[in-house]
Amino acid sequence: MGKQLYKSATNRKICGVCGGIGEYFNIDPTLVRVAWAILACTGTGIIAYLACAIIIPD
């Protein structure tokens, strides 16, 4: 069975989305948070984060 994407229970700031993506791709979650912050400046990052917070399981 392959890897599955989950929200992080230990490395979370708001919902654990960035921590979960960082763990899934084996990268530092801070880099994922910076990417989300850049996308949030355009407005699409906020919508994408909320969608991921709803869709990605705990």
Predicted model as a PDB file, atoms N, CA, C, CB and O in Angstrom, pLDDT in the B-factor column:
MODEL        1                                                                  
ATOM      1  N   MET A   1       0.844  -1.173   0.000  1.00 71.00           N  
ATOM      2  CA  MET A   1       0.000   0.000   0.000  1.00 71.00           C  
ATOM      3  C   MET A   1       0.888   1.234   0.000  1.00 71.00           C  
ATOM      4  CB  MET A   1      -0.959  -0.001   1.214  1.00 71.00           C  
ATOM      5  O   MET A   1       1.875   1.279   0.734  1.00 71.00           O  
ATOM      6  N   GLY A   2       0.558   2.235  -0.807  1.00 83.00           N  
ATOM      7  CA  GLY A   2       1.355   3.449  -0.946  1.00 83.00           C  
ATOM      8  C   GLY A   2       1.094   4.450   0.162  1.00 83.00           C  
ATOM      9  O   GLY A   2       0.344   4.191   1.103  1.00 83.00           O  
ATOM     10  N   LYS A   3       1.726   5.586   0.024  1.00 88.00           N  
ATOM     11  CA  LYS A   3       1.548   6.655   1.000  1.00 88.00           C  
ATOM     12  C   LYS A   3       0.165   7.274   0.843  1.00 88.00           C  
ATOM     13  CB  LYS A   3       2.644   7.730   0.842  1.00 88.00           C  
ATOM     14  O   LYS A   3      -0.407   7.292  -0.247  1.00 88.00           O  
ATOM     15  N   GLN A   4      -0.355   7.778   1.949  1.00 93.00           N  
ATOM     16  CA  GLN A   4      -1.634   8.479   1.925  1.00 93.00           C  
ATOM     17  C   GLN A   4      -1.452   9.857   2.541  1.00 93.00           C  
ATOM     18  CB  GLN A   4      -2.729   7.676   2.679  1.00 93.00           C  
ATOM     19  O   GLN A   4      -0.662  10.045   3.465  1.00 93.00           O  
ATOM     20  N   LEU A   5      -2.190  10.799   2.017  1.00 92.00           N  
ATOM     21  CA  LEU A   5      -2.115  12.178   2.485  1.00 92.00           C  
ATOM     22  C   LEU A   5      -3.109  12.383   3.622  1.00 92.00           C  
ATOM     23  CB  LEU A   5      -2.392  13.171   1.330  1.00 92.00           C  
ATOM     24  O   LEU A   5      -4.311  12.172   3.463  1.00 92.00           O  
ATOM     25  N   TYR A   6      -2.582  12.800   4.772  1.00 93.00           N  
ATOM     26  CA  TYR A   6      -3.398  13.122   5.942  1.00 93.00           C  
ATOM     27  C   TYR A   6      -2.955  14.458   6.498  1.00 93.00           C  
ATOM     28  CB  TYR A   6      -3.296  12.016   7.025  1.00 93.00           C  
ATOM     29  O   TYR A   6      -1.823  14.887   6.274  1.00 93.00           O  
ATOM     30  N   LYS A   7      -3.849  15.117   7.226  1.00 94.00           N  
ATOM     31  CA  LYS A   7      -3.462  16.320   7.960  1.00 94.00           C  
ATOM     32  C   LYS A   7      -2.566  15.892   9.108  1.00 94.00           C  
ATOM     33  CB  LYS A   7      -4.716  17.110   8.482  1.00 94.00           C  
ATOM     34  O   LYS A   7      -2.798  14.861   9.739  1.00 94.00           O  
ATOM     35  N   SER A   8      -1.549  16.683   9.372  1.00 91.00           N  
ATOM     36  CA  SER A   8      -0.602  16.364  10.438  1.00 91.00           C  
ATOM     37  C   SER A   8      -1.240  16.601  11.799  1.00 91.00           C  
ATOM     38  CB  SER A   8       0.682  17.203  10.295  1.00 91.00           C  
ATOM     39  O   SER A   8      -1.891  17.621  12.025  1.00 91.00           O  
ATOM     40  N   ALA A   9      -1.047  15.647  12.699  1.00 90.00           N  
ATOM     41  CA  ALA A   9      -1.555  15.800  14.057  1.00 90.00           C  
ATOM     42  C   ALA A   9      -0.519  16.460  14.957  1.00 90.00           C  
ATOM     43  CB  ALA A   9      -1.960  14.443  14.628  1.00 90.00           C  
ATOM     44  O   ALA A   9      -0.869  17.048  15.981  1.00 90.00           O  
ATOM     45  N   THR A  10       0.758  16.367  14.581  1.00 89.00           N  
ATOM     46  CA  THR A  10       1.822  16.898  15.426  1.00 89.00           C  
ATOM     47  C   THR A  10       2.399  18.200  14.902  1.00 89.00           C  
ATOM     48  CB  THR A  10       2.917  15.887  15.560  1.00 89.00           C  
ATOM     49  O   THR A  10       2.768  19.066  15.695  1.00 89.00           O  
ATOM     50  N   ASN A  11       2.487  18.360  13.601  1.00 86.00           N  
ATOM     51  CA  ASN A  11       3.113  19.530  12.995  1.00 86.00           C  
ATOM     52  C   ASN A  11       2.037  20.415  12.379  1.00 86.00           C  
ATOM     53  CB  ASN A  11       4.158  19.112  11.927  1.00 86.00           C  
ATOM     54  O   ASN A  11       1.928  20.514  11.157  1.00 86.00           O  
ATOM     55  N   ARG A  12       1.248  21.055  13.229  1.00 87.00           N  
ATOM     56  CA  ARG A  12       0.143  21.854  12.731  1.00 87.00           C  
ATOM     57  C   ARG A  12       0.180  23.253  13.318  1.00 87.00           C  
ATOM     58  CB  ARG A  12      -1.184  21.185  13.049  1.00 87.00           C  
ATOM     59  O   ARG A  12       0.582  23.458  14.464  1.00 87.00           O  
ATOM     60  N   LYS A  13      -0.245  24.200  12.514  1.00 88.00           N  
ATOM     61  CA  LYS A  13      -0.387  25.577  12.975  1.00 88.00           C  
ATOM     62  C   LYS A  13      -1.860  25.960  13.000  1.00 88.00           C  
ATOM     63  CB  LYS A  13       0.411  26.546  12.072  1.00 88.00           C  
ATOM     64  O   LYS A  13      -2.340  26.507  13.994  1.00 88.00           O  
ATOM     65  N   ILE A  14      -2.582  25.679  11.919  1.00 89.00           N  
ATOM     66  CA  ILE A  14      -4.012  25.991  11.878  1.00 89.00           C  
ATOM     67  C   ILE A  14      -4.807  24.685  11.796  1.00 89.00           C  
ATOM     68  CB  ILE A  14      -4.349  26.924  10.667  1.00 89.00           C  
ATOM     69  O   ILE A  14      -5.454  24.283  12.763  1.00 89.00           O  
ATOM     70  N   CYS A  15      -4.753  24.034  10.643  1.00 91.00           N  
ATOM     71  CA  CYS A  15      -5.502  22.781  10.459  1.00 91.00           C  
ATOM     72  C   CYS A  15      -4.604  21.572  10.235  1.00 91.00           C  
ATOM     73  CB  CYS A  15      -6.447  22.918   9.293  1.00 91.00           C  
ATOM     74  O   CYS A  15      -5.097  20.445  10.252  1.00 91.00           O  
ATOM     75  N   GLY A  16      -3.320  21.763  10.030  1.00 93.00           N  
ATOM     76  CA  GLY A  16      -2.415  20.654   9.785  1.00 93.00           C  
ATOM     77  C   GLY A  16      -2.231  20.310   8.320  1.00 93.00           C  
ATOM     78  O   GLY A  16      -1.598  19.307   7.991  1.00 93.00           O  
ATOM     79  N   VAL A  17      -2.778  21.134   7.435  1.00 93.00           N  
ATOM     80  CA  VAL A  17      -2.692  20.864   6.003  1.00 93.00           C  
ATOM     81  C   VAL A  17      -1.246  20.956   5.518  1.00 93.00           C  
ATOM     82  CB  VAL A  17      -3.577  21.842   5.220  1.00 93.00           C  
ATOM     83  O   VAL A  17      -0.762  20.040   4.853  1.00 93.00           O  
ATOM     84  N   CYS A  18      -0.565  22.027   5.834  1.00 92.00           N  
ATOM     85  CA  CYS A  18       0.816  22.211   5.370  1.00 92.00           C  
ATOM     86  C   CYS A  18       1.744  21.165   5.976  1.00 92.00           C  
ATOM     87  CB  CYS A  18       1.317  23.618   5.721  1.00 92.00           C  
ATOM     88  O   CYS A  18       2.642  20.668   5.297  1.00 92.00           O  
ATOM     89  N   GLY A  19       1.538  20.832   7.231  1.00 93.00           N  
ATOM     90  CA  GLY A  19       2.339  19.792   7.867  1.00 93.00           C  
ATOM     91  C   GLY A  19       2.116  18.442   7.221  1.00 93.00           C  
ATOM     92  O   GLY A  19       3.065  17.681   7.032  1.00 93.00           O  
ATOM     93  N   GLY A  20       0.893  18.137   6.885  1.00 94.00           N  
ATOM     94  CA  GLY A  20       0.578  16.872   6.220  1.00 94.00           C  
ATOM     95  C   GLY A  20       1.162  16.797   4.824  1.00 94.00           C  
ATOM     96  O   GLY A  20       1.671  15.751   4.421  1.00 94.00           O  
ATOM     97  N   ILE A  21       1.095  17.894   4.077  1.00 94.00           N  
ATOM     98  CA  ILE A  21       1.682  17.919   2.730  1.00 94.00           C  
ATOM     99  C   ILE A  21       3.196  17.800   2.824  1.00 94.00           C  
ATOM    100  CB  ILE A  21       1.288  19.218   1.977  1.00 94.00           C  
ATOM    101  O   ILE A  21       3.812  17.105   2.016  1.00 94.00           O  
ATOM    102  N   GLY A  22       3.800  18.467   3.797  1.00 94.00           N  
ATOM    103  CA  GLY A  22       5.236  18.362   3.994  1.00 94.00           C  
ATOM    104  C   GLY A  22       5.670  16.950   4.340  1.00 94.00           C  
ATOM    105  O   GLY A  22       6.682  16.472   3.827  1.00 94.00           O  
ATOM    106  N   GLU A  23       4.920  16.273   5.202  1.00 92.00           N  
ATOM    107  CA  GLU A  23       5.235  14.892   5.556  1.00 92.00           C  
ATOM    108  C   GLU A  23       5.041  13.961   4.364  1.00 92.00           C  
ATOM    109  CB  GLU A  23       4.368  14.433   6.727  1.00 92.00           C  
ATOM    110  O   GLU A  23       5.827  13.033   4.172  1.00 92.00           O  
ATOM    111  N   TYR A  24       4.020  14.194   3.572  1.00 94.00           N  
ATOM    112  CA  TYR A  24       3.736  13.341   2.412  1.00 94.00           C  
ATOM    113  C   TYR A  24       4.865  13.419   1.384  1.00 94.00           C  
ATOM    114  CB  TYR A  24       2.400  13.748   1.760  1.00 94.00           C  
ATOM    115  O   TYR A  24       5.310  12.395   0.865  1.00 94.00           O  
ATOM    116  N   PHE A  25       5.328  14.640   1.091  1.00 94.00           N  
ATOM    117  CA  PHE A  25       6.388  14.817   0.101  1.00 94.00           C  
ATOM    118  C   PHE A  25       7.786  14.792   0.718  1.00 94.00           C  
ATOM    119  CB  PHE A  25       6.184  16.120  -0.635  1.00 94.00           C  
ATOM    120  O   PHE A  25       8.776  14.985   0.013  1.00 94.00           O  
ATOM    121  N   ASN A  26       7.875  14.554   2.032  1.00 93.00           N  
ATOM    122  CA  ASN A  26       9.138  14.457   2.749  1.00 93.00           C  
ATOM    123  C   ASN A  26       9.974  15.728   2.591  1.00 93.00           C  
ATOM    124  CB  ASN A  26       9.925  13.248   2.258  1.00 93.00           C  
ATOM    125  O   ASN A  26      11.174  15.672   2.321  1.00 93.00           O  
ATOM    126  N   ILE A  27       9.310  16.881   2.765  1.00 95.00           N  
ATOM    127  CA  ILE A  27       9.990  18.172   2.734  1.00 95.00           C  
ATOM    128  C   ILE A  27       9.622  18.938   3.999  1.00 95.00           C  
ATOM    129  CB  ILE A  27       9.609  18.987   1.451  1.00 95.00           C  
ATOM    130  O   ILE A  27       8.704  18.559   4.727  1.00 95.00           O  
ATOM    131  N   ASP A  28      10.339  20.000   4.243  1.00 94.00           N  
ATOM    132  CA  ASP A  28      10.089  20.825   5.424  1.00 94.00           C  
ATOM    133  C   ASP A  28       8.735  21.524   5.284  1.00 94.00           C  
ATOM    134  CB  ASP A  28      11.228  21.869   5.622  1.00 94.00           C  
ATOM    135  O   ASP A  28       8.501  22.199   4.281  1.00 94.00           O  
ATOM    136  N   PRO A  29       7.843  21.379   6.261  1.00 93.00           N  
ATOM    137  CA  PRO A  29       6.533  22.037   6.183  1.00 93.00           C  
ATOM    138  C   PRO A  29       6.615  23.555   6.111  1.00 93.00           C  
ATOM    139  CB  PRO A  29       5.703  21.648   7.368  1.00 93.00           C  
ATOM    140  O   PRO A  29       5.670  24.196   5.653  1.00 93.00           O  
ATOM    141  N   THR A  30       7.727  24.146   6.555  1.00 93.00           N  
ATOM    142  CA  THR A  30       7.888  25.590   6.461  1.00 93.00           C  
ATOM    143  C   THR A  30       7.899  26.039   5.004  1.00 93.00           C  
ATOM    144  CB  THR A  30       9.176  26.031   7.162  1.00 93.00           C  
ATOM    145  O   THR A  30       7.366  27.099   4.675  1.00 93.00           O  
ATOM    146  N   LEU A  31       8.503  25.237   4.131  1.00 95.00           N  
ATOM    147  CA  LEU A  31       8.506  25.564   2.697  1.00 95.00           C  
ATOM    148  C   LEU A  31       7.089  25.530   2.126  1.00 95.00           C  
ATOM    149  CB  LEU A  31       9.411  24.583   1.922  1.00 95.00           C  
ATOM    150  O   LEU A  31       6.729  26.350   1.282  1.00 95.00           O  
ATOM    151  N   VAL A  32       6.303  24.585   2.590  1.00 93.00           N  
ATOM    152  CA  VAL A  32       4.910  24.495   2.140  1.00 93.00           C  
ATOM    153  C   VAL A  32       4.126  25.702   2.649  1.00 93.00           C  
ATOM    154  CB  VAL A  32       4.252  23.171   2.631  1.00 93.00           C  
ATOM    155  O   VAL A  32       3.299  26.256   1.924  1.00 93.00           O  
ATOM    156  N   ARG A  33       4.380  26.108   3.882  1.00 92.00           N  
ATOM    157  CA  ARG A  33       3.691  27.278   4.445  1.00 92.00           C  
ATOM    158  C   ARG A  33       4.050  28.553   3.691  1.00 92.00           C  
ATOM    159  CB  ARG A  33       4.036  27.439   5.929  1.00 92.00           C  
ATOM    160  O   ARG A  33       3.191  29.407   3.472  1.00 92.00           O  
ATOM    161  N   VAL A  34       5.309  28.687   3.296  1.00 94.00           N  
ATOM    162  CA  VAL A  34       5.725  29.858   2.515  1.00 94.00           C  
ATOM    163  C   VAL A  34       5.021  29.861   1.161  1.00 94.00           C  
ATOM    164  CB  VAL A  34       7.264  29.873   2.323  1.00 94.00           C  
ATOM    165  O   VAL A  34       4.572  30.909   0.698  1.00 94.00           O  
ATOM    166  N   ALA A  35       4.922  28.698   0.526  1.00 91.00           N  
ATOM    167  CA  ALA A  35       4.223  28.611  -0.760  1.00 91.00           C  
ATOM    168  C   ALA A  35       2.753  28.988  -0.603  1.00 91.00           C  
ATOM    169  CB  ALA A  35       4.346  27.193  -1.348  1.00 91.00           C  
ATOM    170  O   ALA A  35       2.208  29.697  -1.448  1.00 91.00           O  
ATOM    171  N   TRP A  36       2.100  28.521   0.473  1.00 91.00           N  
ATOM    172  CA  TRP A  36       0.704  28.878   0.722  1.00 91.00           C  
ATOM    173  C   TRP A  36       0.561  30.375   0.962  1.00 91.00           C  
ATOM    174  CB  TRP A  36       0.156  28.098   1.921  1.00 91.00           C  
ATOM    175  O   TRP A  36      -0.407  30.987   0.512  1.00 91.00           O  
ATOM    176  N   ALA A  37       1.520  30.967   1.669  1.00 91.00           N  
ATOM    177  CA  ALA A  37       1.466  32.408   1.945  1.00 91.00           C  
ATOM    178  C   ALA A  37       1.573  33.210   0.656  1.00 91.00           C  
ATOM    179  CB  ALA A  37       2.588  32.817   2.913  1.00 91.00           C  
ATOM    180  O   ALA A  37       0.884  34.216   0.485  1.00 91.00           O  
ATOM    181  N   ILE A  38       2.436  32.765  -0.247  1.00 92.00           N  
ATOM    182  CA  ILE A  38       2.572  33.450  -1.542  1.00 92.00           C  
ATOM    183  C   ILE A  38       1.280  33.314  -2.345  1.00 92.00           C  
ATOM    184  CB  ILE A  38       3.770  32.875  -2.349  1.00 92.00           C  
ATOM    185  O   ILE A  38       0.814  34.280  -2.949  1.00 92.00           O  
ATOM    186  N   LEU A  39       0.705  32.111  -2.348  1.00 89.00           N  
ATOM    187  CA  LEU A  39      -0.561  31.913  -3.058  1.00 89.00           C  
ATOM    188  C   LEU A  39      -1.699  32.686  -2.403  1.00 89.00           C  
ATOM    189  CB  LEU A  39      -0.909  30.429  -3.113  1.00 89.00           C  
ATOM    190  O   LEU A  39      -2.629  33.116  -3.085  1.00 89.00           O  
ATOM    191  N   ALA A  40      -1.632  32.866  -1.094  1.00 90.00           N  
ATOM    192  CA  ALA A  40      -2.687  33.599  -0.393  1.00 90.00           C  
ATOM    193  C   ALA A  40      -2.716  35.065  -0.812  1.00 90.00           C  
ATOM    194  CB  ALA A  40      -2.495  33.492   1.120  1.00 90.00           C  
ATOM    195  O   ALA A  40      -3.767  35.704  -0.758  1.00 90.00           O  
ATOM    196  N   CYS A  41      -1.580  35.595  -1.225  1.00 93.00           N  
ATOM    197  CA  CYS A  41      -1.537  36.989  -1.685  1.00 93.00           C  
ATOM    198  C   CYS A  41      -2.342  37.180  -2.961  1.00 93.00           C  
ATOM    199  CB  CYS A  41      -0.092  37.429  -1.915  1.00 93.00           C  
ATOM    200  O   CYS A  41      -2.822  38.279  -3.235  1.00 93.00           O  
ATOM    201  N   THR A  42      -2.491  36.125  -3.737  1.00 87.00           N  
ATOM    202  CA  THR A  42      -3.264  36.210  -4.971  1.00 87.00           C  
ATOM    203  C   THR A  42      -4.743  35.923  -4.733  1.00 87.00           C  
ATOM    204  CB  THR A  42      -2.710  35.242  -6.003  1.00 87.00           C  
ATOM    205  O   THR A  42      -5.579  36.193  -5.596  1.00 87.00           O  
ATOM    206  N   GLY A  43      -5.063  35.378  -3.568  1.00 83.00           N  
ATOM    207  CA  GLY A  43      -6.455  35.069  -3.257  1.00 83.00           C  
ATOM    208  C   GLY A  43      -6.802  33.611  -3.483  1.00 83.00           C  
ATOM    209  O   GLY A  43      -7.678  33.074  -2.806  1.00 83.00           O  
ATOM    210  N   THR A  44      -6.136  32.967  -4.415  1.00 85.00           N  
ATOM    211  CA  THR A  44      -6.437  31.562  -4.688  1.00 85.00           C  
ATOM    212  C   THR A  44      -5.908  30.642  -3.594  1.00 85.00           C  
ATOM    213  CB  THR A  44      -5.853  31.153  -6.030  1.00 85.00           C  
ATOM    214  O   THR A  44      -6.444  29.553  -3.390  1.00 85.00           O  
ATOM    215  N   GLY A  45      -4.875  31.064  -2.897  1.00 85.00           N  
ATOM    216  CA  GLY A  45      -4.299  30.243  -1.838  1.00 85.00           C  
ATOM    217  C   GLY A  45      -5.246  30.055  -0.669  1.00 85.00           C  
ATOM    218  O   GLY A  45      -5.268  28.991  -0.050  1.00 85.00           O  
ATOM    219  N   ILE A  46      -6.021  31.072  -0.364  1.00 87.00           N  
ATOM    220  CA  ILE A  46      -6.977  30.978   0.740  1.00 87.00           C  
ATOM    221  C   ILE A  46      -8.069  29.969   0.401  1.00 87.00           C  
ATOM    222  CB  ILE A  46      -7.599  32.362   1.047  1.00 87.00           C  
ATOM    223  O   ILE A  46      -8.437  29.140   1.233  1.00 87.00           O  
ATOM    224  N   ILE A  47      -8.573  30.043  -0.803  1.00 88.00           N  
ATOM    225  CA  ILE A  47      -9.621  29.115  -1.241  1.00 88.00           C  
ATOM    226  C   ILE A  47      -9.065  27.697  -1.301  1.00 88.00           C  
ATOM    227  CB  ILE A  47     -10.186  29.533  -2.625  1.00 88.00           C  
ATOM    228  O   ILE A  47      -9.732  26.752  -0.879  1.00 88.00           O  
ATOM    229  N   ALA A  48      -7.849  27.539  -1.821  1.00 89.00           N  
ATOM    230  CA  ALA A  48      -7.226  26.218  -1.920  1.00 89.00           C  
ATOM    231  C   ALA A  48      -6.973  25.637  -0.537  1.00 89.00           C  
ATOM    232  CB  ALA A  48      -5.910  26.298  -2.707  1.00 89.00           C  
ATOM    233  O   ALA A  48      -7.188  24.444  -0.326  1.00 89.00           O  
ATOM    234  N   TYR A  49      -6.521  26.452   0.409  1.00 89.00           N  
ATOM    235  CA  TYR A  49      -6.261  25.975   1.771  1.00 89.00           C  
ATOM    236  C   TYR A  49      -7.559  25.501   2.427  1.00 89.00           C  
ATOM    237  CB  TYR A  49      -5.606  27.091   2.623  1.00 89.00           C  
ATOM    238  O   TYR A  49      -7.594  24.437   3.044  1.00 89.00           O  
ATOM    239  N   LEU A  50      -8.616  26.288   2.291  1.00 91.00           N  
ATOM    240  CA  LEU A  50      -9.896  25.899   2.874  1.00 91.00           C  
ATOM    241  C   LEU A  50     -10.415  24.603   2.248  1.00 91.00           C  
ATOM    242  CB  LEU A  50     -10.924  27.023   2.695  1.00 91.00           C  
ATOM    243  O   LEU A  50     -10.955  23.744   2.945  1.00 91.00           O  
ATOM    244  N   ALA A  51     -10.250  24.469   0.937  1.00 93.00           N  
ATOM    245  CA  ALA A  51     -10.674  23.233   0.267  1.00 93.00           C  
ATOM    246  C   ALA A  51      -9.866  22.038   0.777  1.00 93.00           C  
ATOM    247  CB  ALA A  51     -10.517  23.367  -1.267  1.00 93.00           C  
ATOM    248  O   ALA A  51     -10.425  20.969   1.023  1.00 93.00           O  
ATOM    249  N   CYS A  52      -8.559  22.218   0.935  1.00 92.00           N  
ATOM    250  CA  CYS A  52      -7.719  21.129   1.445  1.00 92.00           C  
ATOM    251  C   CYS A  52      -8.071  20.799   2.880  1.00 92.00           C  
ATOM    252  CB  CYS A  52      -6.239  21.497   1.344  1.00 92.00           C  
ATOM    253  O   CYS A  52      -8.066  19.627   3.258  1.00 92.00           O  
ATOM    254  N   ALA A  53      -8.376  21.803   3.690  1.00 93.00           N  
ATOM    255  CA  ALA A  53      -8.742  21.578   5.085  1.00 93.00           C  
ATOM    256  C   ALA A  53     -10.018  20.752   5.194  1.00 93.00           C  
ATOM    257  CB  ALA A  53      -8.916  22.910   5.811  1.00 93.00           C  
ATOM    258  O   ALA A  53     -10.193  19.990   6.145  1.00 93.00           O  
ATOM    259  N   ILE A  54     -10.899  20.906   4.226  1.00 95.00           N  
ATOM    260  CA  ILE A  54     -12.149  20.147   4.226  1.00 95.00           C  
ATOM    261  C   ILE A  54     -11.959  18.756   3.628  1.00 95.00           C  
ATOM    262  CB  ILE A  54     -13.226  20.904   3.452  1.00 95.00           C  
ATOM    263  O   ILE A  54     -12.512  17.782   4.139  1.00 95.00           O  
ATOM    264  N   ILE A  55     -11.185  18.657   2.555  1.00 95.00           N  
ATOM    265  CA  ILE A  55     -11.073  17.409   1.797  1.00 95.00           C  
ATOM    266  C   ILE A  55     -10.092  16.412   2.415  1.00 95.00           C  
ATOM    267  CB  ILE A  55     -10.649  17.713   0.384  1.00 95.00           C  
ATOM    268  O   ILE A  55     -10.383  15.217   2.475  1.00 95.00           O  
ATOM    269  N   ILE A  56      -8.934  16.892   2.876  1.00 93.00           N  
ATOM    270  CA  ILE A  56      -7.899  15.987   3.391  1.00 93.00           C  
ATOM    271  C   ILE A  56      -8.351  15.429   4.742  1.00 93.00           C  
ATOM    272  CB  ILE A  56      -6.521  16.726   3.527  1.00 93.00           C  
ATOM    273  O   ILE A  56      -8.726  16.195   5.631  1.00 93.00           O  
ATOM    274  N   PRO A  57      -8.319  14.094   4.906  1.00 93.00           N  
ATOM    275  CA  PRO A  57      -8.756  13.497   6.176  1.00 93.00           C  
ATOM    276  C   PRO A  57      -7.766  13.750   7.307  1.00 93.00           C  
ATOM    277  CB  PRO A  57      -8.959  12.001   6.005  1.00 93.00           C  
ATOM    278  O   PRO A  57      -6.598  14.057   7.069  1.00 93.00           O  
ATOM    279  N   ASP A  58      -8.249  13.616   8.544  1.00 88.00           N  
ATOM    280  CA  ASP A  58      -7.399  13.790   9.728  1.00 88.00           C  
ATOM    281  C   ASP A  58      -6.472  12.612   9.909  1.00 88.00           C  
ATOM    282  CB  ASP A  58      -8.248  13.977  10.980  1.00 88.00           C  
ATOM    283  O   ASP A  58      -5.684  12.586  10.855  1.00 88.00           O  
TER     284      ASP A  58                                                      
ENDMDL                                                                          
END                                                                             
